[in-house]
């Protein structure tokens, strides 16, 4: 399990959540 892909997926989900919360 590549850690990079997990971190990338998590960070993208996190930023997406922040953007949705901003709206």
C-alpha distance matrix in Angstrom:
0.0 3.8 6.3 8.9 8.3 8.1 11.2 12.8 12.6 13.9 16.6 17.7 18.1 19.9 22.2 22.9 24.0 26.2 27.8 28.5 30.0 32.2 33.7
3.8 0.0 3.8 5.5 5.7 6.7 9.0 10.2 11.1 12.7 14.6 15.8 17.0 18.6 20.4 21.5 23.0 24.8 26.2 27.4 29.0 30.7 32.4
6.3 3.8 0.0 3.8 5.5 5.1 6.1 8.5 9.8 10.4 12.1 14.1 15.2 16.2 18.1 19.7 20.9 22.3 24.1 25.5 26.7 28.4 30.4
8.9 5.5 3.8 0.0 3.8 5.4 5.2 6.0 8.5 9.8 10.5 12.1 14.1 15.1 16.3 18.0 19.8 20.9 22.3 24.0 25.5 26.8 28.7
8.3 5.7 5.5 3.8 0.0 3.8 5.5 5.0 6.0 8.5 9.8 10.4 12.1 14.0 15.3 16.2 18.1 19.9 20.9 22.2 24.1 25.6 27.1
8.1 6.7 5.1 5.4 3.8 0.0 3.8 5.4 5.1 6.0 8.5 9.9 10.5 12.0 14.2 15.2 16.3 18.3 19.9 20.9 22.3 24.2 26.0
11.2 9.0 6.1 5.2 5.5 3.8 0.0 3.8 5.5 5.1 6.0 8.4 9.8 10.2 12.0 13.9 15.1 16.3 18.1 19.7 20.8 22.3 24.4
12.8 10.2 8.5 6.0 5.0 5.4 3.8 0.0 3.8 5.5 5.2 6.1 8.5 9.8 10.6 12.0 14.1 15.3 16.4 18.1 19.8 21.0 22.8
12.6 11.1 9.8 8.5 6.0 5.1 5.5 3.8 0.0 3.8 5.6 5.2 6.1 8.5 10.1 10.5 12.2 14.3 15.3 16.4 18.3 20.0 21.4
13.9 12.7 10.4 9.8 8.5 6.0 5.1 5.5 3.8 0.0 3.8 5.5 5.1 6.0 8.6 9.7 10.5 12.3 14.2 15.2 16.4 18.3 20.2
16.6 14.6 12.1 10.5 9.8 8.5 6.0 5.2 5.6 3.8 0.0 3.8 5.4 4.9 6.1 8.4 9.7 10.5 12.2 14.1 15.1 16.4 18.6
17.7 15.8 14.1 12.1 10.4 9.9 8.4 6.1 5.2 5.5 3.8 0.0 3.8 5.4 5.2 6.0 8.5 9.9 10.5 12.2 14.1 15.3 16.8
18.1 17.0 15.2 14.1 12.1 10.5 9.8 8.5 6.1 5.1 5.4 3.8 0.0 3.8 5.6 5.0 6.1 8.7 9.9 10.4 12.2 14.2 15.6
19.9 18.6 16.2 15.1 14.0 12.0 10.2 9.8 8.5 6.0 4.9 5.4 3.8 0.0 3.8 5.4 5.1 6.3 8.7 9.9 10.6 12.4 14.6
22.2 20.4 18.1 16.3 15.3 14.2 12.0 10.6 10.1 8.6 6.1 5.2 5.6 3.8 0.0 3.8 5.4 5.0 6.2 8.6 9.7 10.5 12.6
22.9 21.5 19.7 18.0 16.2 15.2 13.9 12.0 10.5 9.7 8.4 6.0 5.0 5.4 3.8 0.0 3.8 5.4 5.1 6.2 8.6 9.8 10.9
24.0 23.0 20.9 19.8 18.1 16.3 15.1 14.1 12.2 10.5 9.7 8.5 6.1 5.1 5.4 3.8 0.0 3.8 5.4 5.1 6.1 8.6 10.1
26.2 24.8 22.3 20.9 19.9 18.3 16.3 15.3 14.3 12.3 10.5 9.9 8.7 6.3 5.0 5.4 3.8 0.0 3.8 5.4 5.0 6.1 8.9
27.8 26.2 24.1 22.3 20.9 19.9 18.1 16.4 15.3 14.2 12.2 10.5 9.9 8.7 6.2 5.1 5.4 3.8 0.0 3.8 5.4 5.0 6.5
28.5 27.4 25.5 24.0 22.2 20.9 19.7 18.1 16.4 15.2 14.1 12.2 10.4 9.9 8.6 6.2 5.1 5.4 3.8 0.0 3.8 5.4 5.4
30.0 29.0 26.7 25.5 24.1 22.3 20.8 19.8 18.3 16.4 15.1 14.1 12.2 10.6 9.7 8.6 6.1 5.0 5.4 3.8 0.0 3.8 5.5
32.2 30.7 28.4 26.8 25.6 24.2 22.3 21.0 20.0 18.3 16.4 15.3 14.2 12.4 10.5 9.8 8.6 6.1 5.0 5.4 3.8 0.0 3.8
33.7 32.4 30.4 28.7 27.1 26.0 24.4 22.8 21.4 20.2 18.6 16.8 15.6 14.6 12.6 10.9 10.1 8.9 6.5 5.4 5.5 3.8 0.0
